[in-house]
Amino acid sequence: MEGDFAYSFILGVLAAVNPCGFVLLPTYLLYFLGLESHRESTQTASLRRALTVSAAVSGGFIAVFLVVGIITRLFTTVLSDNAKYVGLLVGVVLTVMGVAMLTGWKPTFLRPSITADRDTTVRAMFVYGIAYAVASIGCTIGLLTTVVLGSVGRHGFASGVASIVLYGLGMALFVTALTVTLASAQRGLLTFARNSMRHVDRVSSVFITLAGLYLTWYWYGAVTERAAGSITGTVDDWQSSVTSFLQDQGAWRLASVFTLIVVIALVTVRVATSSTNRDRERI
């Protein structure tokens, strides 16, 4: 990966931890830990669930970015010129949702039932991935339209689609690797999960409200063309520092580390499943 492709992947990793998307990351991870804390199972089963849940969330990421890519292909100038209004809308929606959650409303995609069956969980986490991606776009829509999606105009439609997929893949690989790592270290975290799940709704509500207020303030400033305040300036500096750090690591190194973690999990599940099948055949 070089040039636009490498930068697209790095921006995708950043999308998972930027100030807008990050508010949904701890909620997702606590949900997964809560799912595990209610099931007595082997390490292999935990890894299998980690791969399934994160694959569903990743599917939501990539679906959103592909849709945004298609829209941008059709309405490149319109979307680029009005990105600030889209960002403002995302901020308002997050603020309203966060306040509603503080009053007791519980959106199903944020806290799917822990007792739900596998198909229900996968559907819920796919929708969660969509919500995660939409929230993340609030902070990165400028980069997404001018850098990642701009490759459509520079190098053609195929190159643009590849950039969009790599953007989603960067976000997906990071979240999947993190989920698998948690599944591997679950024993030390399950007690924390059991004690924390009752606070997740309140903490998530506060995070989402703060993120919505920040986005509303940030993009309202862009719309009214007022100077950025100290808070938005500080967040911009933080995001620039994180982007520089990720670029220093390099897209290949990041992709290799994340992929290695996921591959080890896949091999572990595969070997354990094969061993179980052989044991059943002997019986």
C-alpha positions as semicolon CSV with decimal commas, in nm:
position;residue;x (nm);y (nm);z (nm)
1;M;0,000;0,000;0,000
2;E;0,142;0,332;-0,109
3;G;0,024;0,687;-0,163
4;D;-0,352;0,737;-0,149
5;F;-0,416;0,371;-0,064
6;A;-0,186;0,376;0,240
7;Y;-0,328;0,704;0,360
8;S;-0,684;0,574;0,316
9;F;-0,606;0,273;0,536
10;I;-0,446;0,491;0,805
11;L;-0,744;0,728;0,803
12;G;-0,968;0,423;0,849
13;V;-0,776;0,324;1,163
14;L;-0,807;0,683;1,283
15;A;-1,182;0,669;1,219
16;A;-1,217;0,411;1,497
17;V;-1,052;0,633;1,757
18;N;-1,134;0,988;1,649
19;P;-1,334;1,199;1,898
20;C;-1,664;1,116;1,723
21;G;-1,626;0,743;1,671
22;F;-1,442;0,680;1,995
23;V;-1,755;0,739;2,206
24;L;-1,904;0,419;2,062
25;L;-1,589;0,208;2,099
26;P;-1,604;0,153;2,479
27;T;-1,978;0,082;2,456
28;Y;-1,915;-0,185;2,193
29;L;-1,628;-0,342;2,387
30;L;-1,824;-0,345;2,712
31;Y;-2,115;-0,505;2,530
32;F;-1,885;-0,780;2,405
33;L;-1,740;-0,834;2,753
34;G;-2,093;-0,843;2,891
35;L;-2,187;-1,103;2,631
36;E;-1,894;-1,315;2,744
37;S;-1,962;-1,265;3,115
38;H;-2,304;-1,430;3,075
39;R;-2,168;-1,742;2,910
40;E;-1,947;-2,011;3,050
41;S;-1,741;-2,126;2,754
42;T;-1,398;-2,221;2,626
43;Q;-1,137;-1,984;2,493
44;T;-1,209;-2,110;2,143
45;A;-1,579;-2,029;2,173
46;S;-1,492;-1,679;2,294
47;L;-1,261;-1,624;1,996
48;R;-1,530;-1,753;1,761
49;R;-1,783;-1,507;1,904
50;A;-1,525;-1,227;1,887
51;L;-1,472;-1,294;1,517
52;T;-1,845;-1,320;1,447
53;V;-1,942;-1,004;1,635
54;S;-1,656;-0,796;1,497
55;A;-1,724;-0,922;1,143
56;A;-2,084;-0,801;1,175
57;V;-1,971;-0,460;1,300
58;S;-1,710;-0,441;1,025
59;G;-1,975;-0,519;0,765
60;G;-2,168;-0,217;0,891
61;F;-1,857;0,003;0,858
62;I;-1,784;-0,096;0,502
63;A;-2,149;-0,077;0,393
64;V;-2,169;0,286;0,510
65;F;-1,845;0,389;0,343
66;L;-1,941;0,223;0,014
67;V;-2,277;0,402;0,015
68;V;-2,104;0,732;0,093
69;G;-1,858;0,658;-0,187
70;I;-2,135;0,597;-0,440
71;I;-2,317;0,913;-0,336
72;T;-1,996;1,112;-0,357
73;R;-1,926;0,970;-0,702
74;L;-2,262;1,101;-0,817
75;F;-2,263;1,427;-0,622
76;T;-1,893;1,500;-0,560
77;T;-1,912;1,879;-0,576
78;V;-2,242;1,907;-0,390
79;L;-2,128;1,681;-0,103
80;S;-1,785;1,843;-0,075
81;D;-1,937;2,190;-0,065
82;N;-2,194;2,086;0,196
83;A;-1,985;1,854;0,413
84;K;-2,004;2,103;0,700
85;Y;-2,384;2,086;0,698
86;V;-2,375;1,706;0,706
87;G;-2,133;1,723;0,999
88;L;-2,362;1,966;1,180
89;L;-2,659;1,735;1,122
90;V;-2,465;1,438;1,266
91;G;-2,378;1,648;1,571
92;V;-2,739;1,748;1,633
93;V;-2,861;1,389;1,592
94;L;-2,599;1,258;1,837
95;T;-2,688;1,529;2,088
96;V;-3,058;1,449;2,072
97;M;-2,987;1,076;2,098
98;G;-2,754;1,124;2,394
99;V;-3,006;1,340;2,583
100;A;-3,282;1,088;2,510
101;M;-3,062;0,809;2,647
102;L;-3,001;1,012;2,963
103;T;-3,377;1,020;3,016
104;G;-3,403;0,642;2,985
105;W;-3,438;0,569;2,614
106;K;-3,231;0,265;2,508
107;P;-3,165;0,224;2,135
108;T;-3,148;-0,147;2,056
109;F;-2,842;-0,113;1,831
110;L;-2,635;0,022;2,122
111;R;-2,725;-0,252;2,366
112;P;-2,848;-0,562;2,186
113;S;-2,985;-0,824;2,420
114;I;-2,714;-1,039;2,572
115;T;-2,957;-1,331;2,579
116;A;-3,042;-1,294;2,209
117;D;-2,965;-1,575;1,965
118;R;-2,675;-1,563;1,724
119;D;-2,869;-1,427;1,424
120;T;-3,023;-1,148;1,631
121;T;-2,684;-1,054;1,773
122;V;-2,525;-1,042;1,426
123;R;-2,803;-0,820;1,291
124;A;-2,784;-0,589;1,591
125;M;-2,406;-0,555;1,564
126;F;-2,428;-0,488;1,189
127;V;-2,661;-0,197;1,267
128;Y;-2,423;-0,091;1,544
129;G;-2,142;-0,083;1,288
130;I;-2,352;0,148;1,071
131;A;-2,412;0,381;1,367
132;Y;-2,042;0,371;1,458
133;A;-1,938;0,461;1,102
134;V;-2,192;0,743;1,073
135;A;-2,076;0,893;1,403
136;S;-1,712;0,865;1,296
137;I;-1,783;1,043;0,967
138;G;-1,885;1,347;1,170
139;C;-1,519;1,417;1,250
140;T;-1,364;1,295;0,926
141;I;-1,607;1,390;0,651
142;G;-1,369;1,659;0,524
143;L;-1,083;1,410;0,489
144;L;-1,317;1,142;0,357
145;T;-1,445;1,359;0,074
146;T;-1,126;1,543;-0,022
147;V;-0,856;1,280;0,032
148;V;-1,007;0,932;0,019
149;L;-1,299;0,990;-0,216
150;G;-1,104;1,250;-0,410
151;S;-0,901;0,964;-0,556
152;V;-1,204;0,890;-0,776
153;G;-1,142;1,213;-0,962
154;R;-0,764;1,171;-0,971
155;H;-0,729;0,805;-1,065
156;G;-1,072;0,683;-1,171
157;F;-1,367;0,502;-1,022
158;A;-1,186;0,169;-0,953
159;S;-0,913;0,348;-0,758
160;G;-1,176;0,539;-0,563
161;V;-1,361;0,221;-0,467
162;A;-1,032;0,062;-0,356
163;S;-0,958;0,365;-0,138
164;I;-1,302;0,349;0,018
165;V;-1,269;-0,024;0,089
166;L;-0,924;0,027;0,243
167;Y;-1,065;0,304;0,461
168;G;-1,335;0,070;0,591
169;L;-1,084;-0,215;0,620
170;G;-0,853;-0,004;0,837
171;M;-1,136;0,066;1,080
172;A;-1,258;-0,296;1,066
173;L;-0,917;-0,457;1,122
174;F;-0,842;-0,234;1,419
175;V;-1,175;-0,307;1,591
176;T;-1,154;-0,681;1,509
177;A;-0,799;-0,710;1,642
178;L;-0,902;-0,528;1,960
179;T;-1,207;-0,753;2,008
180;V;-1,001;-1,069;1,956
181;T;-0,741;-0,944;2,204
182;L;-1,014;-0,888;2,463
183;A;-1,151;-1,237;2,398
184;S;-0,803;-1,382;2,456
185;A;-0,763;-1,189;2,782
186;Q;-1,123;-1,232;2,891
187;R;-1,066;-1,400;3,226
188;G;-0,904;-1,094;3,376
189;L;-1,173;-0,869;3,232
190;L;-1,494;-1,059;3,305
191;T;-1,514;-0,940;3,664
192;F;-1,473;-0,585;3,540
193;A;-1,748;-0,644;3,283
194;R;-1,991;-0,782;3,540
195;N;-1,934;-0,482;3,762
196;S;-1,944;-0,229;3,479
197;M;-2,236;-0,336;3,261
198;R;-2,491;-0,165;3,484
199;H;-2,309;0,166;3,426
200;V;-2,273;0,131;3,049
201;D;-2,601;0,303;2,961
202;R;-2,523;0,609;3,170
203;V;-2,160;0,637;3,057
204;S;-2,255;0,586;2,692
205;S;-2,526;0,852;2,721
206;V;-2,276;1,105;2,857
207;F;-2,014;1,021;2,593
208;I;-2,260;1,045;2,306
209;T;-2,408;1,372;2,436
210;L;-2,063;1,527;2,473
211;A;-1,960;1,409;2,126
212;G;-2,281;1,551;1,979
213;L;-2,231;1,886;2,152
214;Y;-1,870;1,899;2,034
215;L;-1,964;1,818;1,674
216;T;-2,250;2,067;1,676
217;W;-2,021;2,341;1,809
218;Y;-1,739;2,250;1,569
219;W;-1,949;2,239;1,252
220;Y;-2,163;2,536;1,358
221;G;-1,837;2,731;1,364
222;A;-1,757;2,606;1,015
223;V;-2,102;2,702;0,887
224;T;-2,090;3,051;1,044
225;E;-1,719;3,089;0,961
226;R;-1,626;3,191;1,313
227;A;-1,279;3,124;1,450
228;A;-1,221;2,783;1,610
229;G;-1,237;2,785;1,988
230;S;-0,980;2,645;2,227
231;I;-1,167;2,316;2,267
232;T;-1,195;2,245;1,895
233;G;-0,837;2,361;1,846
234;T;-0,717;2,119;2,115
235;V;-0,911;1,829;1,964
236;D;-0,779;1,912;1,617
237;D;-0,425;1,914;1,755
238;W;-0,486;1,578;1,924
239;Q;-0,625;1,428;1,605
240;S;-0,330;1,561;1,404
241;S;-0,090;1,405;1,655
242;V;-0,264;1,067;1,632
243;T;-0,265;1,085;1,251
244;S;0,108;1,165;1,249
245;F;0,177;0,874;1,486
246;L;-0,016;0,631;1,265
247;Q;0,163;0,758;0,955
248;D;0,498;0,708;1,129
249;Q;0,404;0,345;1,196
250;G;0,317;0,296;0,832
251;A;0,013;0,133;0,674
252;W;0,196;-0,195;0,609
253;R;0,309;-0,232;0,969
254;L;-0,035;-0,154;1,111
255;A;-0,208;-0,385;0,864
256;S;0,042;-0,665;0,936
257;V;-0,005;-0,645;1,314
258;F;-0,385;-0,633;1,298
259;T;-0,400;-0,910;1,036
260;L;-0,164;-1,133;1,235
261;I;-0,386;-1,108;1,543
262;V;-0,696;-1,195;1,342
263;V;-0,524;-1,481;1,155
264;I;-0,400;-1,635;1,481
265;A;-0,757;-1,627;1,612
266;L;-0,892;-1,784;1,292
267;V;-0,631;-2,061;1,298
268;T;-0,696;-2,128;1,667
269;V;-1,070;-2,163;1,604
270;R;-1,011;-2,378;1,297
271;V;-0,771;-2,616;1,473
272;A;-0,998;-2,648;1,776
273;T;-1,302;-2,714;1,557
274;S;-1,116;-2,981;1,357
275;S;-0,999;-3,147;1,677
276;T;-1,352;-3,151;1,816
277;N;-1,488;-3,304;1,495
278;R;-1,223;-3,578;1,500
279;D;-1,308;-3,661;1,860
280;R;-1,676;-3,693;1,770
281;E;-1,597;-3,924;1,478
282;R;-1,401;-4,153;1,710
283;I;-1,700;-4,173;1,942
